[in-house]
Structures are given as structure tokens and as C-alpha cells.
Amino acid sequence: MNNNLFVYNTLSRSKERFVPIHLNHAGMYVCGPTVYGDAHLGHARPAITFDLVFRYLLYLGYKVRYVRNITDVGHLENDADEGEDKIAKKARLEELEPMEVVQYFTDRYHDNIDRLNVKKPSIEPRASGHMIEQINMIREIFDAGFAYESNGSVYFDVEKYNKTNHYGILSGRVLEDLLSNTRDLESQDEKRNSFDFALWKKAQPEHIMRWPSPWSDGFPGWHLECSAMSSKYLGEQFDIHGGGMDLLFPHHESEIAQSTVCFHKAPARYWMHNNMITINGQKMGKSLGNFITLDELFAGTHHALEQAYSPMTIRFFILQAHYRSPLDFGNEALQAAEKGFNKLMKAMETLEKLVPGADSTSDIATLEAKCYEAMNDDFNSPIVIANLFEGVRIINSVYDKKESLTGADLEKLKALFKSFIIDILGLLPETDPTAGIQLVDDLMQVILEIRKNARTNKDWATSDKIRDELARVKISVKDTKDGASWSIE
Amino acid sequence: MNNNLFVYNTLSRSKERFVPIHLNHAGMYVCGPTVYGDAHLGHARPAITFDLVFRYLLYLGYKVRYVRNITDVGHLENDADEGEDKIAKKARLEELEPMEVVQYFTDRYHDNIDRLNVKKPSIEPRASGHMIEQINMIREIFDAGFAYESNGSVYFDVEKYNKTNHYGILSGRVLEDLLSNTRDLESQDEKRNSFDFALWKKAQPEHIMRWPSPWSDGFPGWHLECSAMSSKYLGEQFDIHGGGMDLLFPHHESEIAQSTVCFHKAPARYWMHNNMITINGQKMGKSLGNFITLDELFAGTHHALEQAYSPMTIRFFILQAHYRSPLDFGNEALQAAEKGFNKLMKAMETLEKLVPGADSTSDIATLEAKCYEAMNDDFNSPIVIANLFEGVRIINSVYDKKESLTGADLEKLKALFKSFIIDILGLLPETDPTAGIQLVDDLMQVILEIRKNARTNKDWATSDKIRDELARVKISVKDTKDGASWSIE
């Protein structure tokens, strides 16, 4: 087992050697989508980032349990939001059962993410499917004295928690600063402090998504589901917790508080956060109205798009940036990614055609070492890709007979490309199912043109030869008054 | 809205006009898979049968809510089985978390069923996600006096229920007969009568799938989940309940008993049951060891298979029999289905090429009426297919100029084929993504052969023409010592 993997831990703000809790096993929890709308570019990034982590851990030989949840209980958008249940809202608008909306968008999310060649997680639990676990966790927090009930809702007492713990350990926020800024609560608020977060919300009469609880018919607060499901499937403490940077505060900070109260330890050892995708420097998001759905990207149907971008182009585009760097969206960048991806795929084809030489003019072993080095350095995919392009250069030079590789080095390069491109980066050659059909049509036009030519020149031998050769591949040609037509037998 | 649809109701043992509870809406619940193994031919039949029902109801304009559950809590295989939790057993064997096994087989089930072009249901709830609902239902049955606790487990008191209700209303079984046969219970049994069924089972120490309840840490009985989830998403009474004939007793019979106690009415108005698939007359099943998985069918890798059978061949094979008839599996039958399906698809292509005539020699309106008539007669897909083949005969005759159709009739026939083949039967042309590529290769060999010929004959004009024409479609030819090779630019 490779023990040179270093992971940037948001908790310590430094790269740390990855040492799993259980030898050869890795447990990873990543915050998944809230399924009340279509997945957009902003969803693709965490999915692909943690797919890269999942794939590399598997590649290194770890037995990985990767849990990525589905948030199907409408959650509080932010703590200032007074409990508006988004999914229920959408369902009421559409006069649908909320779970029907949830199913619809979950299925669409899966379709989109599958096309991006994101491996399915080991377990994909749903918040709505873990009510008992969430209610039990609230009970424990209550019994420990860190929760209070107000009007049928239950809140986590952040100020009390912070007296013996550090609320802000992950995000670096200082509660005292928050306290002084937000002390004046509006009178109707149920919370003692504005930064207290809901563990349970009493459902308003119009709320159609609700479950019974000791406090009220209602629904759990959003931060709770991840604590309940990660501990259920990965244990009270596990290796990696991932998610987008936007979830760092208050979501992950609150997860830590909840788990610390219940289990007396931090839930995860390594906290990983992918950076955001921006559009012209602006954050992408539903509320900003500038988000492009993955379907629109794949089909090229959004007004900001100059063309359609294939799933592999998007995957390559995302992997070309390190996951902790911001990534700005633009047609130019995506078109460059498309070119780069095609170049890489073409080189993989060329690689298969290379013939071994007597000696090697390039050092493949060093190239391989650099690829591992980059992955071990906090999953540095852009450096891996840069090294693979050095491989592309070598491949093309060998093909053009400007360089040469021994048989052993050729095999090493093939293995390297397969491992890093297919297995680790998860990039696959894209076959356009209509491309072959279009080309068949084109080639038949070529053949019929030559046949017409031959017949015009009364070159019956060629014309007959064409007919016989086509018959051999089961294509028949029929002459009509509108010209020749062909069909497959 | 078509109100001529007749559905065979297992409850009344007769065909009844379909009258939905809510105008223009249809609610349907179908028992889905238990996800502890790969889907086989026996899973394909209910999936396709109720997909046909779903599609036809949608086609008729109903707003359909179709709920098909995932049984992810290991259930009692039969009531003689003393509570062995199958999923937990598999998980222990593989040293996996049960939900990891569940996720794995759920994902594989979806992949298989998607390939069969089965539409996703509106809601696909999981048994494990509805513990609160199930526990509440047990409480109600308890409070009504129809359940008893024994050793931490809870059983439904069938004998008591039968005094005021009819346990056997669906299956036609007579409890008195059962009583006299099974009165002598083994002493260690927790049940008062052998036909009593579990509502809640106390988990044995080795059971890793368990939830807290007022009676014990344990898991719900299998019959309960369908009652809890169907009532949650479709209401206390809904239109159609479907499933395989093997689920009729005791599963559906017990569902009726549970719902009758809780809601004082029968859960569903129409009970539909598909017949079984047999292999050489024998029931197919995991326990018999003669089941062929869908993956094996698609790939042709089971020893009983002479070839691979495509998803559409299997779908067509299943639709060629009425859902209430038994269907015997065999290579010959599947090969005949493959031929039939291909003939139908080819006719759809030919249909597009037909030119309108001055009059019609066939009566398309009658053909259309016959298709509707067949679907309205309890979803009689084999009769629909027979009528479509009359359409195929007409298409081929018109193509061969032996018959003719007016433009209006041609359009009617096109609409009929599209509606019934694509929308209702859910059959799609299958495109083999490698077929185009193979043909491109074949055609290039044809072209290179002609080119070689021309060059041998010093026919430079033809040889140049070929080069120019290929360049036009962006193919370049390179002459090497091993002959000509080509590549796409």
C-alpha cells in the first residue's frame, strides 16, 4: 500500500500524510446533491473531485466505502431562512407529492453524473430514509444539554457548545465576533442566538413533508442528516469528509459540533473541500440565475454556450484544474479542454500502433514516477495531465520516427496511460453512435460517385467490381430515376 | 379519456371496466425487487408488464403516479422461514455493510431494467426508509387488537382477523382448511398459528440490520412495507396494485388484511398479477438454481444460452405473451422473438420510404381500432403485436407495389406504429454502436480494393478520383509496404 499520499486537510490547513483509521480500509463521506432541481456545472465539480479521490484510493488498493447522500428532505437554505422547505414548496407548486419531485431529480442527477463517468458510491443514503437515526441523535444532543426546544422546534445551542468546545474549528470563524454582530435578534425568532441551528423544525400546516417526533410533527434540520448517516455507515469517526467549499460553514462546522456532542470526537480526520466554479468570476448558483445545467452543457442549449460540450470534455476541463483552485467557466476554456482531451485520446490510439525500437530516447520510468508524485501530492490532477502530455509528445515523436522506445518501455507507457487516464482520471474515449453511421453514408456516396464515373466511361469491369465488392459486405445498390440508392441487406 | 379499458381483477376473477378513484388520475403500486442478488428473467416480466400498464395509462392521458418499491430490508422468504434476514446474511458472508450490498444490487437492477426500456416509476421508495411509517402501522394494528407480541416480535393474528373479515379474499384460500392442516405448532414457535405473519421481528444478536421499536430492536415483517408505502404515497385506497402471481399469497393477502385493519377498506381496487416465466416448464428461481440473470442474457454467457439476446428481443419476447399466461423460456422462442422484432423494426424503416398512392387497398382505420381494442382488453399485447404484423404485411406489399395506401392512410399507419410500438409497447430500434464502425471498415476495404485495381490497370484518373473523394470526407490513405492504410483526419 502506497503510504506517500498527502491530503490537504482543511482542519489543519496543511497537507498531511493519509493514514487510515483501519489498515487498508478507507471511509469517505461526501455531501451529495439536494434533489429539487437539475444538476449544473457546480454539481459536477464535487462529483468529479471525490470520484478522483475514490478512484485513486481504490487504485492504491484500499477497500473504500464511499458514502454520498441524497438530500431529499427540503433543507434550510441558510440559517437566516426561517425553515422554508424547498422541496415541499416545489411540490406544492407542481401539485406533486414531494417524493415524486425527489425521484424525478434523483433519476436525472444519476443520468447526468453517469455520463460524466463518475463511479457510483458504495452507499447513497437518503435523508428521508433515516428519520429514526436523526431523531435519536437529537435526543442525545438534548440529553447532553446542548439543545433547547422552542415552539416544537429544536435548536443546537452554539454558545453553550462553544464554552467547552470550539465552534469555528473548521472554518476559522470566531464565535465571539459573530456574537457581537448578531446579538439583536428579532423578537419573533425562536432561536436564542441567530447562529443557533435547527435540529428539528416543527412543520407549518402547509408543510407536506413531515414526520412524527417527540417535539412536533416536522422535519430534521439539514446539518443533522450528514452526521446521522455518516456515523451509521462509516462509524463515529471515519477517514475523509468531503464537499464543496460552500458547505464548510455552517454545514460542516455544525456537523462537527453535533458529532462531538454525541460521540465525543470529531467525525472525520481529513476534511477535503473542492473550490467553486465561477462564470466570468461570479459564483454560480440557482439564486443568481447564471447556472447552466449539465443537460444544457451536453446539448449546447444554453444561451451562454457557443456549442455543445461532451461529458468527457467537461470532466477533462474540471480535472485540468486542481480541485482546491477556483475554476472559471468560459467557452474558450472548454474548447481548449475539448482539444486537449481529443489530443490525449488520439495519442492513446497512436500508442497502440507504435513499434518497439532498439533503445529508448525518453525516460518512461521517470514520467511514471512524476504522475504518482502528483497524485500523491493532494490529488494534483493538472500536474498528472501535464505529465501525460509529455507522454503524448513522446508518442507522437516515436510515431514520426524522431524518437524510439524499447518494447519494455512501450509496455510501461501503455500501462501508465491506461492506469492514469482510464482508471484514475476516469477519462474514456467518446464514441458518437451517429458518427459511424454518418461516415458510412459519406463512404457510400464516395463509392456511388466512382461507380457513376465508371459507368459514364463505360468501364463495366470497375462498375461490376464495385457491385460485387458491395455485395460481399451485404450492401445492395438499386438504380432509380433519381440516381442510385443503397440499402443494407 | 378512453373509458373502455377493462382490467382483469384478481379480486373478482373477472375483467372490470377501469374506473379510477380520482378523475383522470391513476395510482398504481407494484411490488419491486428484493435487492440481494442480480435481476433475472423472472424480474423482467413484472417490470415490463407494469411498464406496459404505466405506458398505456399515460398514453390514454391519465396522470399516473406509479410507485414501485425496493425491498432493501432482508425479508422472510416465506412464512415457514424463521426470520432469516437474507440481506444481512449475504452481508455477513461478504463482510459488507448490508446497505452496501443493497446499493450494489439496486444499481445493477436499474442498469438492467433501463436497458429493457422500462420507464422509471414516479416514486421508488425503499423499505428501510420507512421505518416510522411501518412502526406506526404496527401500533394501529396492535391497538385494534389484531396483533400480539411474543418475545419482542409482533405477529398479525390471522385467526382473529378472519372472524370478522375474510383472510383469503384475494387468493381464494379458506382459512379453516389451513387451520385444520397446521394446528400442531412446534413448541418453540413464537406464533399462535403457523399462518400468522410477522409485523415486527426482534433481531438476533448477529442481525446487523435493525432499528429500535417499542417492542424490540429489530426489523419489520416483509408484508408490512408495501402497506406502509402504498398508503403513504397513494392514499389509503388506490387504483391498481400489481405484482407477480407468486406474491398473491401470502404477501398480497396479508397486505389486504393489514390495510383493512388500519384503514377499514381494501387498499387497492384492481389487483393485477403477471404469470410466471418457466424454463422447460419449471419455475425459475434462485432457490432452484436454474435462473439466468439479465446480464447473462444480454451477454449470452449462461450455459443454457445458444447466443446473446438483446434487451429489445427479451422485451418483445415477454410482450408476445399475454401477461396472465405462463411463458416458457427457450432458445428457440427467443430466436423467433428476435426475428419478429427485427422484422417489425425493418418495417418501420420501410414505412418511411413508402410513397402515397391514389387509393388504399387496406383498411388502416380498422387495424387501428383493433390495436386499441386489444389494449383495452386487459392489455392484450400479443393481439396488438399480431395486428402490427398485419401492418407489416401491408407495408411490405405497398413497398413491392402490390398494394397501395393514400397519403392520409400512410400518415395514419405511421402514427399507429409510432404510438403502439414506441410509446405503448416501449420497443425501440436497437443501434449497435460498433455496427457503424464495422461497416466503415468494410466499406474502406471496398474502396481500397477498387483503388488497388485501378492502380494495377494504370487507371490514374479513377485512382485520383478516389483520393479526392476520400479527402472530401476527411479520410487520408497512406501506402505502406504492407498495403494501403487509412485514417480519419
Interface residues (C-beta under 8 A of the other chain):
Chain A: R65 E97 M99 E100 Q103 Y104 D107 H110 K120 P121 S122 I123 E124 P125 R126 S128 G129 H130 M131 I132 N136 W211 P212 Y233 T431 P433 T434 A435 G436 I437 L439 V440 D442 L443 M444 Q445 V446 I447 E449 I450 N453 A454 D459 T462 K465 I466 E469 L470 R472 V473 I475 I488
Chain B: R65 E97 M99 E100 Q103 Y104 D107 H110 K120 P121 S122 I123 E124 P125 R126 S128 G129 H130 M131 I132 N136 W211 P212 Y233 T431 P433 T434 A435 G436 I437 L439 V440 D442 L443 M444 Q445 V446 I447 E449 I450 N453 A454 D459 T462 K465 I466 E469 L470 R472 V473 I475 I488
